């Protein structure tokens, strides 16, 4: 018998690749952090001898979920200024709170809170955009979570840097520190077309080419963003980005709720990626990403939660369901956005957008063993006729039982193994008390 590190026996495995495949009564063998083989359970028992062997019974194994856009540390601002328009939410609540509180400790504690939530919800990889990316990277690496860390760039000063050149310089240092880390990847993260001017965007484009890393950016989030851009520049933001050379396979464009047919066609030709954040967009009334048109055009569309300050959770299973149901209602067609397509968006599509499609996002031999196990033997999920449909339409994140990242068992029977839940809750409560004493926490009626 061949020795392996871990052998997982499960009722169902949905590997995402090949498409629409579900294996029943199969097992997954892990060696040195990577998937060695998926094979029928009876064969696995005779072929492999494992240091750890798990019987998961009525579980579904899927690739670890990929949250393709979030602001992890903003979990400490969850619920701040709810039920307000985007501009008022940002200007009167979020930005004042950030200017007062954001520092290395805030980012560390907020990122830990976010990672604990994401791991408990089956997410094994997140694409972050926030201040102190070095702190977020260190927090992710220390708990064994996969992260794509955004090297934030803005024109104006913040706690992280004073101008675009300093943002870029500090970001390059973070990239250098983590370029060999197996869990941490970096991308440039210019915040949005309306907060970053032409010269730094051209500089970022040049550096992204040299370093072979992506560019993660909010684009076409609201109609007011586009109207303001046209008034100031005479161009819609996508046209401006095209002129600057940013529309390419390196671009990860987030939100994209306001798109013409021509813009969709041009973006598809350029090979860019789009991240759909349905729940945040609905909550802030930003608009609706035209998901069916994008997928029909052949664009790689991933899913993201956005930050917990605007969602208010980091639940990728919920995001999958919201995207599917919203799309069916908008297009008046119950057959669009089926369950297997949504699972792919939440896993492999996200990995591909982040440049990680060869390493994670599906359960294939040779890829990292980033795996999520979900119980389907509960009152809420019985009977099971199609496990992937059950996953999409009936499962909640509380049914995620176990999670592995690169073969490390980071969630074991709902218990985090690399993060201290009690310590995280204590720190979160302390931040709540401090932040809650200030006026920007009040709702719009001033109560």
Buried (B, 14 or more C-beta within 10 A) or exposed (E): EEEBBBBBBBBBBBBBBEEEBBBEEBBBBBBEBBBBBBBEBEEBBEBBEBEEBBEBEBBBBBBBBBBBBBBBBBBBBBEBBBEBBBEEBBBBBBEBBBEEBBEBEBBBBBBBBBBBBBBBBBBBBBBBBBBBBBBBBBBBBBBBBBBBBBBBBBBEEBBBBEBBEEBBEBBBEBBEBBEEBEBBBBBBBBBBBBBBEEEBBEBBBEBBEEBEBBBBBBBBBBEBBBEBBBEEBEBBBBBBBBEBEBBBBBBBBBBBBBBEEEBBBBBBEBBBBBBBBBBBBBBBEBBBBBBBBBBEBEBBBBBBBBBBBBBBBBBBBBBBBBBBBBBBEBBEEEEBBBBBBBBBBBBBBBBBBBBBBEBBBBBBEEBBBBBBBBBBEBEEBEEBEEBBBBBBBBBBBEBBBBBBBBBBBBBEEEEBBBBEEEEBEEBBEEBBEEBEEBEBBBEBEEE
